[in-house]
Amino acid sequence: MNEQKIFKQECTKEILSQGEDELLLESTKKWLTYSFRKKYPYHFSCLGRPIIQYPQDMVAIQEIIWDVKPDLIIETGIAHGGSLILSASMLAQIDMMEAIESGQTMNPNQSKRKVLGIDIDIREHNKIEIEKHYLSSRIKMIQGSSISSEIIDQVKNIASNYETILVFLDSNHTHAHVLAELEAYAELTSINSFCVVFDTIVEDLPLNAFTDRPWGPGDNPKTAVWEYLKSHSGFEIDKSIENKLLITVAPDGYLKRVR
């Protein structure tokens, strides 16, 4: 067995051990709860655009994109556009890797691979900054409710032109909205790809953590995931990602399509 395989096996065992370490898990939960109060995930950026995300989840996203190598990434929720830029940057790296391996030249502004972002309110100042970003040629944005029939039809029409699809759900975090998004978009996820549902952590935070939001414990993305999985056996929660990250806004949210 070569050294790379040995190292990978060691990591697999260590990650499993992390997920079974009650002291580590409890310490992490306390840190997450406290850091959330400090708006910790608001303080990072990706290639110049703010990205409201924990760095650990950013790493997980780039690992998933690299492994799956999608030609379309569907994202609900745009905000400042940092997540769109992260996804687009990974697609650009995949294009470059394939060009290097094949020995072919490429036009960096022309790519079949796209990121499709949907948001009910794309703020004009954010739209301007995203559109002038050097990765904007890989990004398409749609304004409207992600659960309206019109928007769902638009997304499905676009998705029909792609083979390998990855889905990120990160908009309105109420149970009803996320469940509707799952019903609309999860089926577009390719086999062995992922539908990642963000902010499932809401279920694990104190009741007073979201006094100015319509979601909270009992009504959030995690409860929507649990409900969706009751009738959709094609997806499984990939606990290995959560066990590896420990610090994540998406516990039970990394859904892998297995069939």
C-alpha positions in Angstrom: 0.0 0.0 0.0 1.4 3.4 -1.0 1.9 6.3 1.5 -1.1 8.3 0.1 -3.5 5.4 0.8 -2.0 4.8 4.3 -2.4 8.6 5.1 -6.0 8.5 3.8 -6.9 5.5 5.9 -5.4 7.1 9.0 -7.5 10.3 8.4 -10.6 8.3 8.0 -10.1 6.6 11.4 -9.2 9.9 13.0 -12.3 11.6 11.6 -14.5 8.8 12.9 -12.9 9.2 16.3 -13.6 12.9 16.3 -17.2 12.3 15.7 -17.4 9.9 18.7 -15.5 12.2 21.1 -18.2 13.6 23.4 -15.9 16.1 25.1 -14.7 17.4 21.7 -18.3 17.6 20.4 -19.6 19.4 23.5 -16.7 21.9 23.5 -17.3 22.6 19.8 -21.0 23.1 20.4 -20.2 25.7 23.1 -17.7 27.5 20.9 -20.2 27.5 18.0 -23.0 29.0 20.1 -20.8 31.7 21.5 -19.1 32.6 18.2 -22.5 32.8 16.5 -23.4 35.6 19.0 -20.3 37.5 17.9 -21.4 37.1 14.2 -18.2 35.2 13.6 -19.1 33.9 10.1 -19.8 37.4 8.9 -16.1 38.4 8.9 -14.7 36.5 6.0 -14.4 37.0 2.2 -13.7 35.0 -0.9 -11.6 36.7 -3.6 -12.8 40.1 -2.6 -16.5 39.4 -1.9 -17.9 39.0 1.6 -19.0 35.4 2.3 -21.2 34.8 5.4 -19.8 31.4 6.2 -17.5 29.5 8.6 -14.1 28.8 7.0 -14.5 25.1 7.7 -17.6 25.0 5.5 -15.7 27.0 2.8 -13.1 24.2 2.8 -15.7 21.5 2.6 -17.4 23.3 -0.3 -14.1 23.4 -2.3 -13.4 19.8 -1.5 -16.9 18.8 -2.7 -16.7 20.8 -5.9 -13.2 19.4 -6.7 -14.4 15.8 -6.1 -17.7 16.1 -8.0 -16.5 18.4 -10.8 -19.9 19.7 -11.6 -20.8 21.6 -14.8 -23.6 23.4 -13.0 -23.9 24.6 -9.4 -27.3 25.9 -8.3 -27.3 28.2 -5.3 -30.3 29.7 -3.5 -29.4 32.8 -1.6 -26.9 35.3 -2.9 -26.4 38.1 -0.4 -22.9 39.7 -1.1 -22.0 37.0 -3.6 -19.1 35.4 -1.8 -20.4 31.9 -2.2 -21.0 32.4 -5.9 -17.5 33.6 -6.3 -16.1 30.6 -4.3 -18.0 28.2 -6.5 -17.0 30.0 -9.7 -13.3 30.0 -8.7 -13.4 26.3 -8.2 -15.0 25.7 -11.6 -12.3 27.9 -13.1 -9.6 25.8 -11.5 -11.3 22.6 -12.8 -11.4 24.1 -16.3 -7.7 25.0 -16.1 -6.8 21.5 -14.8 -8.6 19.9 -17.7 -6.9 22.2 -20.2 -3.4 21.4 -18.7 -4.1 17.7 -18.7 -5.3 17.7 -22.3 -2.7 20.1 -23.6 -5.3 22.4 -25.0 -5.6 26.1 -24.8 -8.6 27.7 -23.2 -10.4 31.0 -23.2 -10.8 31.8 -19.5 -13.9 33.9 -20.2 -15.7 31.1 -21.9 -16.8 28.0 -20.0 -19.7 25.6 -20.1 -19.5 25.3 -16.4 -21.7 27.8 -14.6 -22.9 28.9 -11.2 -26.6 29.7 -11.1 -27.6 32.0 -8.2 -31.2 32.7 -7.1 -32.3 35.3 -4.6 -35.6 37.1 -4.0 -33.8 40.4 -3.6 -30.5 40.9 -5.3 -29.3 44.2 -3.9 -28.1 46.5 -6.6 -24.8 47.3 -5.0 -24.0 43.6 -4.6 -25.1 42.8 -8.2 -22.8 45.5 -9.5 -19.8 44.1 -7.6 -20.6 40.5 -8.7 -21.0 41.4 -12.3 -17.7 43.3 -12.5 -15.8 40.5 -10.8 -13.3 38.7 -13.0 -15.2 35.4 -12.5 -18.6 36.9 -13.5 -18.6 35.1 -16.9 -19.2 31.9 -15.0 -22.1 33.3 -13.0 -25.8 33.7 -13.9 -28.2 35.3 -11.4 -32.0 35.1 -11.2 -34.1 37.4 -9.0 -37.3 36.0 -7.6 -38.5 33.6 -4.9 -36.7 30.3 -5.2 -39.9 28.4 -4.4 -42.2 30.2 -7.0 -43.3 28.0 -9.9 -41.9 30.5 -12.4 -38.4 30.5 -10.9 -38.4 26.7 -10.4 -39.3 26.3 -14.1 -36.5 28.6 -15.2 -33.9 26.8 -13.1 -35.1 23.3 -14.3 -35.0 24.5 -17.9 -31.4 25.7 -17.4 -30.4 22.6 -15.6 -31.7 20.4 -18.4 -28.6 21.4 -20.4 -26.1 20.1 -17.8 -25.0 16.6 -16.8 -23.3 16.9 -13.4 -25.2 19.2 -10.9 -24.4 20.3 -7.4 -27.0 22.2 -5.2 -26.5 24.6 -2.3 -29.6 25.8 -0.4 -29.0 28.9 1.7 -31.8 31.4 1.5 -34.9 31.7 3.8 -34.3 29.3 6.7 -37.8 28.5 7.7 -38.9 24.8 7.7 -41.6 25.4 5.0 -39.3 27.3 2.7 -36.4 24.9 2.9 -38.6 21.9 2.5 -40.1 23.5 -0.6 -36.6 24.2 -2.0 -35.7 20.6 -1.3 -38.8 19.4 -3.2 -37.9 21.7 -6.1 -34.2 21.4 -6.5 -32.8 18.3 -4.7 -34.0 16.1 -7.5 -31.6 18.0 -9.9 -28.6 16.7 -7.9 -26.6 14.2 -9.8 -25.8 10.7 -8.4 -22.8 10.9 -6.1 -23.1 14.7 -6.0 -24.5 16.7 -3.1 -27.4 18.9 -2.1 -26.0 20.9 0.8 -28.5 22.6 3.1 -26.9 25.4 5.1 -27.8 26.8 8.5 -29.2 23.6 9.9 -27.3 24.7 13.0 -30.3 26.8 13.9 -32.0 23.8 15.5 -29.0 23.5 17.9 -28.8 27.1 19.0 -30.7 28.8 21.9 -34.3 30.0 21.4 -33.2 33.6 21.8 -30.5 33.4 19.0 -32.9 34.6 16.3 -35.3 37.2 17.8 -35.5 39.1 14.6 -36.0 36.2 12.3 -39.0 33.9 11.5 -36.9 30.7 12.1 -35.6 29.1 15.2 -35.4 25.7 17.0 -38.2 23.5 15.7 -38.7 25.6 12.5 -35.5 25.6 10.5 -33.4 23.9 7.7 -32.6 20.9 9.8 -36.2 20.1 10.6 -36.9 20.4 6.8 -34.0 18.0 6.0 -35.4 15.4 8.5 -38.8 15.7 7.0 -37.6 15.5 3.4 -35.5 12.4 4.1 -38.5 10.5 5.4 -39.8 10.2 1.8 -36.6 10.5 -0.3 -34.3 7.5 0.2 -32.1 8.6 -2.7 -30.2 10.9 -0.2 -28.1 10.2 2.8 -26.6 12.5 5.4 -22.8 12.3 4.9 -21.7 12.3 8.6 -18.1 12.0 7.6 -18.0 15.6 6.5 -19.6 16.9 9.7 -17.2 14.7 11.8 -14.3 16.1 9.9 -15.3 19.8 10.1 -16.8 19.8 13.7 -17.2 23.5 13.3 -20.0 23.8 10.7 -23.3 25.6 10.1 -24.6 22.6 8.3 -24.9 19.6 10.7 -27.1 17.0 9.0 -27.0 19.3 6.0 -24.5 17.6 3.7 -26.8 15.4 1.7 -25.2 13.0 -0.7 -27.3 11.6 -3.5 -26.6 7.8 -3.5 -29.3 6.6 -5.9 
